[in-house]
Amino acid sequence: MKILILLTASMLVCAAADNGHLKTEVNPGRAGVFIDGKYVGPAANFKVGQTYEVAAGEHEVKLVDPRYEPIVTKVTVTAGKKTVLKETMKEIPLPKPPFGKLRTENADHFAAVYVNGDFVGHVDEFSNPFQTLSLVPGQYEVKIVPVNGQNPVTKSVTIVADKTVLVK
């Protein structure tokens, strides 16, 4: 039994030794971070840059926020080290009103929210009456995908000017 425990512990240490960390210092901090095409969470939480464990090697990192031009870059993560990614995103012009509002709820507050297939933020950004996503009236497909990828929710919604739609 002791040998099994020691073997398991040494395997975990070896696996951790093959990983490094990626710290994101991104403006805006609400940007979603995608590593090799997989959403891992927001760039910051309460203005504090997030740090993600990543396998050592070269990775493609994409930063997405619907109010800014996306950034795609390559980073090289070294085992046992922290790599810092510093980026400032460029704003895009805002759409013109009228707007309706979208609210989202999910147990995973960092679940990714997609509208018509485009990442727009994470659930907690749109989770109360004071934090909503403004959309031009029309038909939309809203998809909520938890960080672990389990049990995504997809709904078709109609956004109407000056009204709020909740997707959970």
LUMTORSE-332228 format. One record per residue: y, x, z of N, C-alpha, C in turn. Coordinates in steps of 0.05 Angstrom, whole numbers, plus 5000, padded with zeros to 4 digits. Layout:
N
YXZYXZYXZ/...
END
This chain:
168
497650165000500050005000502550175000/502550395016504950575018505350704991/503250774977503550904951504850704931/504050454932505150254914508150224919/508850214945511750184952513350424943/512250674947513650914939513850924908/511750844894511750844865513850654855/513950414866515950214858518750314864/519250434887521850534894522650754875/520850934868521551154850522051054822/520750834813521250724787524050604787/524950474809527550354810529750574810/529250794824531151024824531351134796/529051174782529151284755530651094736/530150834739531550634721534550644726/535350664752538150674759539450934749/537851144749538851404739539451404709/538251214695538751194666541251024660/542450924680544750744676547350884685/549550784674552150864683553750614688/556350634691558050404696560450404677/561150164669563450124652565449954668/567750074673569949934687572049854666/572849604668574749494648577449464661/579449604649582249574657583649464632/583649204630584549064605586848884612/588848874594590948684596590848504571/590248244574590048094599587248114611/587148084638584648104652582847874647/583847654636582147424630580347464606/580847674591579147724567576247734574/574647624557571747634560570747904550/568748014564567548264557564748214545/564348314521561748304507560848584503/558448644513557348914509554848884490/554949014467552848994447552248694441/554448534439554248254431553548064453/553048164478552347984500554747964519/555447704525557547654545556647744572/558347914586557648014612559547904634/561847794626563747694645566647754638/568447684656571347744650572048034655/574148124642575048404645576048454674/577148244686578148274714577748014729/577748044755577647814773579847844793/581647664794584047684812585447944807/585848014781587248254772585848524779/583448514788581948754794579848794772/580049014758578149074737575249064746/573548944730570748914736569249174728/567049224742565349454735562549344729/561549414706558949314697556949544695/554449504704552349704701551349684672/551249914659550549924631548550164626/546650124608544850344601546450574590/545650814596546951054585546751044554/548851144541548851154512551351024500/551351004474553650884460553350584458/555550444463555450144463557950044448/557649814436559949674424560949474445/563549494451564849314470566849154455/566748884458568648704446570048554468/572748554466574448414485575648174470/575347934482576147684469577747514488/580047424478581747224491583047064469/582846794469583946644447586846674442/588346774460591246814457591947094446/589947254442590347534434588447614411/589247824396587447924376585048064390/582648004380580348134393580448444389/579148584407578948874405575948944405/575149104386572349194384572549504385/571049624403571049914406568350014414/567850274409565350404418566050564443/564150544462564350714487561750854491/561951094502559551244509559351254540/557251144550556751134579554751354586/555451504607553751724616552251634641/549651704642548051634665549251734691/549451554710550451624737553551654738/554951604717557851634716559251364710/561851364716563451124710565251184686/565151014666566851034643568950814645/571450884642573650694644574650624616/574750364610575850264585578550134591/580650264580583450164583584350054557/585149804556586149684531588349474537/590249454519592249244520591949084495/591548824497591048654474593748554463/593848504437596248414423596248114421/598447994430598747694429598747594401/597747344397597947204372599746964376/600946854354602746624357601346384369/602746234385601645994397601745754378/599645574380599745334363601945144373/602644954357604844764364603644504375/605044374395604044124406604043904385/602743674391601743584417599043714424/598443694450595943804460594443604477/591843624477590143494497589043724514/587543654535586643864554583643844557/582444084561579544104567579244234594/577544114610576744234636573844284635/572944494650570044564651569144604679/566644534685565444584711562644684706/561844874723559044984722558645134748/556145144757555545304782556245594778/555945704754556645974748559645984740/561346064758564246054752565046254730/563346454724563946634702562446574677/561246334675559846254651561846254628/560946344604562646354581563046074570/565546024560566145764548566845824518/565445674500565845704472566845434461/568845444443569745204430569445254400/567845074387567245104359566145384353/564545494371563245754367564945994375/567445954382569246184390569446194420/569146434432569546474460572446424467/572846254488575646194496576246264525/574146344540574646424568572146364585/572546374611570246304629570946054645/568845924654569045654667571245644688/571445844705573445824727576345824717/576845904692579545894682580445604676/578445424672579145144664577944944683/577645014709576044854727577544664745/580144634742581644444759583944334744/585244124754587443994739589744174732/590044404747592244584742591444814723/588844834717587845044700586144904678/587244864655585844724633586244884608/584744824588585044944561586444734544/588844804533590244624516589244654488/588544424475587544414448589044204431/589344264406590544074387588543834385/589443584385587643364383585643384360/583143304365581043314345578343324357/576243364340573443384349572743674354/571343734375570544004382567644004393/566344234389563744274403564344484424/563744404449564144574472561444664483/561244934487558745044497559345214521/557845174543558145324567555545484571/555745754572553345924574553646094599/551946044620552046214643551546514636/552546694653552246984648549347054644/547446924658544646994656543346864631/544946704616543946584591542246344595/541646274620539846044626541345774626/540045574615541045294615543845264604/544345344580547045294568547444994564/549944914564550644634560552344614535/551644434517553244384492553944094490/556544034486557543764484559543744461/559443514447561543454427563543284441/566143364438568243214452570543154432/571942944439574342874424576742924442/578543094433580943154448583142974438/584542844456586642654450589242764463/591442744449594042834460594542724488/595342894506596142814534593842704551/591342754543589042664558587342914565/585642894586583943114594581043034591/579443214580576543174577575143374595/573143284611571643464628568843504617/568043764615565343834606564043984629/561643884638560244034659557344034654/
END
